[in-house]
């Protein structure tokens, strides 16, 4: 069950160019050896803020959720929950139902995900376009 649930995110595997107003960079998703985690490498610039880090996404058997831990180059450690329902991707900051989240939709046969990060009092558009992989 864990492997099947985690592998619902297989469409993320590859390198994606990230764009939006004032936003640019790349993210790359790969499988960890053994397939037990999906690993995301992050290299982004949002206005003047540089974000570099790595995220490990795995199946949490206790909750039945796809949980992740993000480790930022600045020492930040953040937790997220991933949900993929058809073409709709939601990444919750913390727990499902949080007011801070990314929502995006896969379009163009999965080659693009258009969406936005939102939180109380803010947010930004963040689109992904596949540049390498599937």
C-alpha positions in Angstrom: 0.0 0.0 0.0 2.8 2.5 0.9 4.6 2.0 -2.4 1.3 2.3 -4.4 0.3 5.5 -2.6 3.7 7.1 -2.9 3.9 6.2 -6.6 0.8 8.2 -7.3 3.3 11.1 -7.4 5.4 9.4 -10.2 4.3 12.1 -12.7 6.4 14.6 -10.8 9.7 12.7 -11.6 11.9 14.8 -13.8 13.2 18.3 -13.9 10.8 21.2 -14.0 11.4 24.9 -14.9 9.5 27.1 -12.4 8.0 30.5 -13.4 5.7 33.1 -12.1 5.8 36.9 -11.6 9.2 37.4 -10.0 9.8 33.7 -9.7 12.3 31.5 -11.6 14.3 28.4 -11.1 14.1 24.6 -11.2 13.0 21.7 -9.2 14.0 18.1 -9.8 12.2 15.0 -8.5 13.9 11.6 -8.4 13.3 8.3 -6.6 15.6 7.5 -3.7 17.5 4.2 -4.2 15.0 1.5 -3.3 12.0 3.7 -4.2 10.9 4.4 -0.6 11.0 8.2 -1.0 10.6 10.8 -3.7 13.3 13.4 -3.4 12.9 17.0 -4.6 15.9 19.3 -5.2 14.9 22.9 -5.1 16.7 25.9 -6.6 14.5 29.0 -6.8 14.6 32.8 -6.9 11.5 34.6 -5.8 12.1 38.3 -6.2 15.4 38.6 -4.4 15.0 35.6 -2.1 17.0 32.5 -3.0 15.7 29.2 -1.9 17.8 26.0 -2.2 17.0 22.8 -0.4 16.0 19.2 -0.5 12.7 17.5 0.3 12.0 13.9 1.1 8.4 12.7 0.4 7.3 9.4 1.8 4.2 7.4 2.9 3.3 7.8 6.6 1.6 4.5 7.5 0.2 5.9 10.7 -1.8 8.7 9.0 -2.1 7.2 5.5 -0.7 10.5 4.1 2.2 11.4 1.8 4.3 13.5 4.2 7.5 15.3 3.5 10.3 17.1 5.3 12.0 19.9 3.5 15.5 20.9 4.5 16.6 24.4 3.4 20.1 25.6 2.8 19.4 28.2 5.4 18.7 25.6 8.1 14.9 25.7 7.8 13.1 22.4 8.3 9.5 22.4 7.1 6.8 19.7 6.8 4.2 19.3 4.0 1.5 16.8 3.0 1.1 16.0 -0.7 -2.3 15.0 -2.3 -2.8 14.2 -6.0 -6.4 13.8 -7.1 -6.6 13.2 -10.9 -4.8 16.2 -12.4 -5.1 18.3 -9.2 -2.0 18.6 -7.0 -2.3 20.1 -3.5 0.7 20.5 -1.2 -0.4 21.5 2.3 2.0 23.3 4.6 1.8 21.2 7.9 -1.5 19.3 7.8 -4.4 18.9 5.3 -6.8 21.8 5.8 -4.1 24.3 6.5 -4.7 27.8 5.1 -1.1 27.6 3.7 -1.0 25.5 0.6 -0.1 25.1 -3.1 -2.9 24.1 -5.5 -2.1 23.4 -9.1 -3.5 21.5 -12.1 -1.6 19.4 -14.6 -2.3 20.4 -18.2 -0.8 19.8 -21.6 -0.7 16.1 -21.1 1.1 16.5 -17.8 3.9 18.7 -19.2 2.8 21.7 -17.2 1.3 22.3 -13.7 -0.3 25.7 -13.3 -1.0 26.9 -9.7 -0.3 29.1 -6.8 0.9 29.1 -3.2 -1.5 30.9 -0.8 -1.4 31.6 2.9 -3.3 34.1 5.1 -2.2 37.5 3.8 -0.1 36.4 0.9 0.8 34.1 -1.9 2.3 33.9 -5.4 1.7 32.2 -8.8 4.0 29.2 -9.3 3.9 27.2 -12.6 6.0 24.2 -13.5 7.0 23.2 -17.0 8.7 19.9 -17.6 12.1 20.2 -19.2 13.4 16.7 -18.6 12.0 13.3 -17.8 8.8 11.4 -18.7 
